[in-house]
Amino acid sequence: MKIYTKTGDKGQTALYGGTRVSKASARVDSYGNIDELNSFIGIAKSHMDDEEVLKQLKKIQFDLFTVGSEAATPVDKLMLANGKSRLPLIISDTEIEELENWMDAFDEKLEPLQYFILPGGGKAATFLHAARTICRRAERSLVFLNESEEVRPELIKYLNRLSDYLFVLARYISKINNEPEEYWNPNER
């Protein structure tokens, strides 16, 4: 089987369930942003050694494929004719709570925030900050899609929580790597 199909050569693609849409559609944009986010998390992982963090990020990448598959599926195609779900997995409150628990554990080891942090630090922290901004874009694109087509609220909630997790993780990685945080302090201009 060849990787190229040529079916998208005219700017259309098939969603999960077979519906063909423009590659510029809000739905395609949303799962494209999720895919980009997943790639940036992979880049950040390539600059880390902490086994527990790497395990968490691998789970998050797995979950992002789950989010992306649902984002690529119109709501009317989520269920098959026999009443079973088209998708083997969906994001639930369990995955959202998992992010919250991981965040809380990292946050306990960090100094309280007093100012906004300038994105940066070492390579891992910098890529995590970039991933956080891509996550926010992915979240906005799902919110935009939800204005015209229904999106399960858990998907938006998951991305919202994930962007917070990536911020806290960037701070934690900077700390364990002895990389100082730089602050945006308007009084020091």
Residue, then its C-alpha position, 0 to 999 in steps of 0.5 A: m500500500k502506498i502512502y499517497t492516494k492522490t485523493g486530496d490533490k484538489g484540496q479535499t480530504a475525507l473525514y472519519g466516516g467518509t464525508r469529504v470536505s475542504k482541507a480548509s474546513a474548521r474541522v480539518d484545521s482543528y485536527g491539524n492543530i492537534d497533530e502539530l501539537n503532538s509533534f511539538i510534544g515529541i520534539a520536547k521529549s527528545h530533549m528530556d531524560d526524566e523517565e516519569v515526565l517522558k511516560q506522562l508525555k507519551k500518554i498525552q501523545f496517545d490521548l492527542f491521537t484520541v482527541g484528533s480522531e474524534a475531531a476528525t469525526p462529524v458528530d453524526k458519524l460517531m455511532l455506527a448503524n449497529g449502535k456501537s461507537r465508531l471510535p474505540l476510545i474517547i477522552s473523558d473526565t479521567e484523562i482531564e483529572e490525570l492532567e490535573n493530578w500531574m500538574d498539582a504534583f509538579d506545582e508543589k515543587l515550584e515557587p509561586l508565580q509572581y510575574f508572567i514568565l517569558p517563554g524560554g529556558g533550555k531546549a525542553a522548556t522552550f519547546l514545551h512553551a511552544a507546545r503550550t501556545i499550539c495547544r491554545r490554538a488547537e483549543r481555539s480551533l475546536v471552540f470555533l468548530n463548535e460554533s457551527e458543528e457540535v464538539r463534545p465539551e470534554l475535548i475542549k476541556y482536555l486541551n484547556r487543561l493540557s495547555d496549563y499542564l504544559f506551562v507547569l511542566a515547562r517551569y518544572i523542567s527548567k527547575i530540575n535543569n537549573e535553568p532560571e526563569e525570566y520574568w515579565n515585570p513591567n516595573e523593571r523595564 
